[in-house]
Amino acid sequence: MTATAPTERRRADCAFTLAACRDHSYAPRFLKVVRRASPSRLRAAARAALPLPEPESWLDVGTGDARFPEVAREVFPYTSFDGLDPTSSVLHARVAERVEEAHVGRLTDPRVTARLRTRYDIVSMLRHLEHAPDPRAEIRAALAVLRPGGHLILELPNPRSAFALLFGSCWIPQSRHGHLHLLPLRTLHEELRSQGCTIVTTDRRTPHTPYDLAATTALFLNLLLGPVLALLGAPLVAAAWTIDLLLAPVLRRTPLSNAYRVIARKEPTAGA
C-alpha cells in the first residue's frame, strides 16, 4: 500500500515564508487513487477562467499527462494549450494530441523561460506550487512567460483548513508524506502583489478534493500495522472515502475545505 518515506529534514533557509518547508516530498501509493483529480474538478478549474478575456494560448505547468488541458479544451475549444512538465509524460500527451506543444523541464530553467517568454495569455499551476523547490521563483517565471494583462491560475492545498488543524501531522499535506511547501492563502496573496499582480478572484469552495478522511485513515493504518498488514484495512479506507465523497458538497462550503484557487492578473509593470 505504501513504502517507507524518506526521513524529513526541516530546512533552515527556505526561499519563501511558508507554513512548512521540507527537503523531501513523498506521496504514498494510495493517494494516487483518493487524490486523483476528477474530470468535473478539472472542468471547474477551467471554467474559473470563463469571466476572463478568451485566451489564445494557455500553458499548463506541471501538466503530467495533460489531463487538465484535455478537459479544459472542452471549455475553450479555440485556445491553444501547451504543457510543461519535468517528466517525459508531457511528450506522450503531445503524441495523444492533448497539448499543442510539449516542453520538458522546469519553468525556472532560464533556457525554458527565455524560449517561452511573453507567449501566453494564461498560465495554470494546479497542485504544482507546493511541490516546487522555490515557489517564489516559480511565480516569477510564470509572470515572465505571461503577456502583460495575462492571468495566472494557482490551485493549492489550504494549510489553514480545519482538517489540517484537526488531524495535525496526520493530515497528508503536512505529514511526512506531504509537500515541500504549504502556503497559507494570505502569504500567497502578499507574494503575488509584491510581484506586481492584481488578485482577480479567490475560491475556497470548488477546489476542495474529497480525500481527507480516506487518506488519513490509510496513513494511520500504515503507521499502526505496517505497509503489508495495512492492506487488510482497505475496506475501512473505502468506507472513509465514501464518506468523503458524500460530504464533499457540504464540506466545501465550510472551513473544512482543503484547498483554494487564486486567479491573478499580470499588470504591465510586473516582472519587468
C-alpha positions as CSV (number, residue, x, y, z in Angstrom):
1,M,0.0,0.0,0.0
2,T,2.9,2.3,0.7
3,A,6.6,2.4,1.2
4,T,9.0,3.8,3.7
5,A,9.1,7.6,3.4
6,P,12.5,9.4,3.4
7,T,13.5,11.0,6.6
8,E,12.2,14.5,6.8
9,R,14.7,17.3,7.5
10,R,13.5,20.8,8.1
11,R,15.3,23.4,6.1
12,A,16.7,26.4,7.9
13,D,16.9,28.6,4.8
14,C,13.5,28.5,3.0
15,A,13.3,30.8,0.0
16,F,9.7,31.6,0.9
17,T,7.9,32.4,4.2
18,L,5.7,29.4,4.5
19,A,3.9,27.3,7.0
20,A,6.3,24.4,6.3
21,C,9.3,23.7,4.2
22,R,10.9,20.3,3.7
23,D,13.7,18.8,1.7
24,H,11.7,15.8,0.6
25,S,8.4,15.2,-1.0
26,Y,6.8,11.8,-0.8
27,A,3.3,10.5,-1.7
28,P,2.0,7.1,-0.6
29,R,0.6,5.0,-3.4
30,F,-2.9,5.1,-2.2
31,L,-3.0,8.9,-2.7
32,K,-2.9,8.3,-6.5
33,V,-6.4,6.9,-6.1
34,V,-8.1,9.1,-3.5
35,R,-6.5,12.3,-4.6
36,R,-6.7,11.9,-8.3
37,A,-8.5,14.9,-9.8
38,S,-11.8,14.1,-11.3
39,P,-12.8,15.5,-14.7
40,S,-15.5,17.5,-13.0
41,R,-13.0,19.2,-10.7
42,L,-10.6,19.9,-13.7
43,R,-13.5,21.3,-15.7
44,A,-14.4,23.6,-12.7
45,A,-10.8,24.9,-12.7
46,A,-11.1,25.6,-16.5
47,R,-14.5,27.2,-16.1
48,A,-13.0,29.6,-13.5
49,A,-11.3,31.4,-16.4
50,L,-14.6,32.0,-18.3
51,P,-15.0,35.6,-16.9
52,L,-11.5,36.4,-18.3
53,P,-10.8,37.5,-21.8
54,E,-10.8,34.4,-24.1
55,P,-7.2,33.2,-24.2
56,E,-5.4,32.4,-27.4
57,S,-2.6,30.5,-25.7
58,W,-2.5,28.6,-22.4
59,L,0.4,26.9,-20.6
60,D,-0.3,24.3,-18.0
61,V,2.8,23.9,-15.7
62,G,3.3,20.5,-14.1
63,T,0.9,19.1,-16.5
64,G,2.0,15.4,-16.3
65,D,0.0,13.5,-18.9
66,A,-2.0,16.7,-19.7
67,R,-5.4,15.6,-18.3
68,F,-6.2,19.2,-17.4
69,P,-5.6,20.6,-21.0
70,E,-7.6,17.8,-22.4
71,V,-10.6,18.7,-20.2
72,A,-10.1,22.5,-20.5
73,R,-10.3,22.2,-24.3
74,E,-14.0,21.3,-23.9
75,V,-14.5,24.7,-22.3
76,F,-12.1,26.7,-24.5
77,P,-12.2,24.9,-27.9
78,Y,-10.3,27.7,-29.8
79,T,-7.5,28.0,-27.3
80,S,-4.0,26.6,-28.0
81,F,-2.9,24.5,-25.0
82,D,0.8,23.8,-24.3
83,G,2.2,21.7,-21.4
84,L,5.3,21.8,-19.3
85,D,6.5,19.0,-17.1
86,P,9.9,17.8,-15.8
87,T,9.0,14.2,-16.9
88,S,8.5,12.7,-20.3
89,S,4.8,12.2,-19.7
90,V,4.1,15.5,-21.5
91,L,5.7,14.1,-24.6
92,H,3.2,11.2,-24.6
93,A,0.5,13.8,-24.1
94,R,1.7,15.6,-27.2
95,V,1.5,12.4,-29.2
96,A,-2.0,11.9,-27.9
97,E,-2.8,15.5,-29.1
98,R,-3.8,16.6,-25.6
99,V,-1.4,19.6,-26.0
100,E,-0.1,21.5,-29.0
101,E,3.4,21.8,-27.7
102,A,5.2,19.8,-25.1
103,H,8.1,21.2,-23.1
104,V,10.2,19.0,-20.8
105,G,11.9,20.8,-17.9
106,R,11.2,23.3,-15.2
107,L,9.7,26.7,-15.7
108,T,12.5,28.2,-13.6
109,D,15.2,26.9,-16.0
110,P,16.4,30.1,-17.8
111,R,16.5,28.3,-21.1
112,V,12.8,27.3,-20.8
113,T,11.8,30.8,-19.6
114,A,13.7,32.5,-22.4
115,R,12.1,30.2,-25.0
116,L,8.5,30.9,-23.7
117,R,8.8,34.5,-22.6
118,T,5.6,36.5,-23.0
119,R,3.9,33.8,-25.1
120,Y,0.8,33.0,-23.0
121,D,-2.5,34.6,-22.0
122,I,-3.0,32.2,-19.2
123,V,-0.5,30.1,-17.1
124,S,-2.1,27.5,-14.8
125,M,-0.3,25.7,-11.9
126,L,-2.8,23.2,-10.4
127,R,-1.4,21.5,-7.3
128,H,2.1,22.3,-8.6
129,L,3.4,25.2,-6.5
130,E,3.5,23.2,-3.3
131,H,5.9,20.7,-4.9
132,A,8.3,23.3,-6.4
133,P,11.7,23.8,-4.7
134,D,11.2,27.6,-4.8
135,P,7.6,28.8,-5.1
136,R,8.7,32.4,-5.4
137,A,10.9,31.6,-8.4
138,E,8.1,29.6,-10.0
139,I,5.7,32.6,-9.7
140,R,8.4,35.0,-11.1
141,A,9.0,32.6,-14.1
142,A,5.3,32.2,-14.7
143,L,4.9,36.0,-14.9
144,A,7.9,36.1,-17.4
145,V,6.1,33.8,-19.8
146,L,2.7,35.6,-19.4
147,R,1.8,38.5,-21.7
148,P,1.1,41.8,-20.0
149,G,-2.5,41.6,-18.8
150,G,-2.3,37.8,-18.8
151,H,-3.6,35.7,-15.9
152,L,-2.1,33.2,-13.5
153,I,-4.3,30.4,-12.1
154,L,-3.0,28.8,-9.0
155,E,-4.6,25.9,-7.0
156,L,-3.0,24.7,-3.8
157,P,-3.9,22.8,-0.6
158,N,-5.0,25.0,2.3
159,P,-2.9,24.6,5.4
160,R,-5.4,26.7,7.3
161,S,-8.1,24.2,6.6
162,A,-10.0,22.9,9.7
163,F,-8.9,19.4,8.6
164,A,-5.3,20.5,8.9
165,L,-6.0,21.7,12.5
166,L,-8.0,18.6,13.3
167,F,-5.6,15.9,12.0
168,G,-2.3,17.8,12.6
169,S,0.7,15.8,11.3
170,C,-1.7,13.0,10.1
171,W,-3.2,15.4,7.5
172,I,-1.4,14.3,4.4
173,P,-0.2,17.7,3.1
174,Q,1.6,18.4,6.4
175,S,2.7,14.8,7.2
176,R,6.0,13.2,6.4
177,H,4.3,12.2,3.2
178,G,3.4,15.7,2.4
179,H,4.6,18.6,0.2
180,L,7.7,20.7,0.0
181,H,5.8,23.8,0.9
182,L,2.5,24.7,2.4
183,L,1.4,28.2,1.5
184,P,-1.3,30.0,3.5
185,L,-3.7,32.0,1.3
186,R,-2.6,35.3,2.8
187,T,1.0,34.5,2.2
188,L,0.3,33.8,-1.5
189,H,-1.7,36.9,-1.9
190,E,1.1,39.0,-0.4
191,E,3.7,37.4,-2.7
192,L,1.6,37.9,-5.8
193,R,1.1,41.6,-5.0
194,S,4.8,42.0,-4.3
195,Q,5.5,40.8,-7.8
196,G,3.1,43.3,-9.3
197,C,0.0,41.2,-9.7
198,T,-3.6,42.1,-9.0
199,I,-5.8,39.4,-7.3
200,V,-8.8,38.8,-9.5
201,T,-10.6,36.0,-7.7
202,T,-10.2,33.7,-4.7
203,D,-12.2,30.5,-4.4
204,R,-12.1,28.2,-1.3
205,R,-15.0,26.0,-2.4
206,T,-14.7,24.3,-5.8
207,P,-11.0,23.3,-5.4
208,H,-11.9,21.1,-2.4
209,T,-10.8,17.5,-3.0
210,P,-12.7,14.8,-1.1
211,Y,-9.9,12.6,0.3
212,D,-9.1,13.8,3.9
213,L,-10.8,11.0,5.8
214,A,-9.6,8.3,3.5
215,A,-6.1,9.4,3.2
216,T,-5.7,10.0,7.0
217,T,-7.3,6.6,7.7
218,A,-4.9,4.9,5.3
219,L,-1.9,6.7,6.8
220,F,-2.9,5.8,10.3
221,L,-3.4,2.1,9.4
222,N,0.0,2.1,7.7
223,L,1.7,3.6,10.8
224,L,-0.2,1.3,13.1
225,L,0.1,-2.0,11.2
226,G,2.9,-1.5,8.7
227,P,2.5,-1.4,4.9
228,V,1.6,-5.1,4.5
229,L,-1.0,-5.6,7.2
230,A,-2.4,-2.2,6.4
231,L,-3.8,-3.8,3.2
232,L,-6.3,-5.5,5.4
233,G,-7.8,-2.1,6.2
234,A,-8.7,-1.5,2.6
235,P,-12.5,-1.8,3.3
236,L,-12.2,0.8,6.1
237,V,-10.3,3.2,3.7
238,A,-13.0,2.6,1.1
239,A,-15.7,3.5,3.6
240,A,-13.9,6.6,4.7
241,W,-13.6,7.7,1.0
242,T,-17.3,7.1,0.5
243,I,-18.0,9.5,3.4
244,D,-15.5,12.0,1.9
245,L,-17.5,11.9,-1.4
246,L,-20.9,12.1,0.3
247,L,-19.9,15.0,2.5
248,A,-18.0,17.0,-0.2
249,P,-20.9,19.2,-1.3
250,V,-21.3,20.4,2.3
251,L,-17.6,20.5,3.4
252,R,-16.5,22.6,0.5
253,R,-18.8,25.4,1.9
254,T,-17.2,25.3,5.4
255,P,-13.8,25.9,6.9
256,L,-13.1,22.2,6.3
257,S,-12.5,22.9,2.6
258,N,-9.0,21.6,2.0
259,A,-7.8,23.7,-1.0
260,Y,-8.1,27.1,-2.6
261,R,-7.7,28.7,-6.1
262,V,-6.4,32.1,-6.9
263,I,-6.5,33.9,-10.2
264,A,-4.1,36.9,-10.5
265,R,-3.6,39.3,-13.4
266,K,-0.1,40.3,-14.5
267,E,0.0,44.1,-14.7
268,P,2.2,45.7,-17.4
269,T,4.9,46.5,-14.8
270,A,5.0,43.0,-13.3
271,G,8.2,41.0,-13.9
272,A,9.9,44.0,-15.5
